[in-house]
Amino acid sequence: MDFDVGIRLKQVREANGLSQRQLAQRAGVTNGTISLIEQNRCSPSVSSLRKVLQGIPMTLAEFFTTEDLPPREQIFYRRDELIELTSIPVKGKVGQISFRQVGDLRGRNLQVLHERYAPGADTGGRTMLQHESEEGGIVIRGEIELTVGDRKEILKAGDAYLFDSRIPHRFRNISGEECEIISACTPPYL
């Protein structure tokens, strides 16, 4: 079975998020050299290939393994790939609160959520939320009553918020229609 050095170099370079020019700069070669290798228009010597791979960095042994490259970090998420963190029934009400998270948070300092609040949904009551974070969001549908400390406001579609989450706060849907919010929190809370 033939090993295609050009295709493999291109796969490795792209898997590491590098352009030909970036790899060339890191390796101390011309970007023309990278291009010629990837097009299989030149066959690099072992020392030349080793020099190119140091720009990634990767050993020759890793380069020539036939195992697949580790999966690239996911950047784009389809609606069915959001992670349902919680779907909380509202006591004595028909509705619920739903928090769907974008991606896996391992190694991340930012949490992005798609939130839905059914009519009557309430995150607090006597005990308001409070955590070591900052959060912000935009109401994209419906309306929500947001209480932060001693301040209270009804936010409608297009309105937004940004506050220090160490201040006690509460989200409550007092309208007759579902409210949808896209929010971000750093560091993650849920």
Secondary structure, 3 states (H helix, E strand, C coil): CCCCHHHHHHHHHHHCCCCHHHHHHHHCCCHHHHHHHHCCCCCCCHHHHHHHHHCCCCCHHHHCCCCCCCCCCCCCCCHHHCEEEEEEECCCCCCEEEEEECCCCCCCCCEEEEEEECCCCECCCCCCECCCCEEEEEEEECEEEEEECCEEEEEECCCEEEEECCCCEEEECCCCCCEEEEEEEECCCC
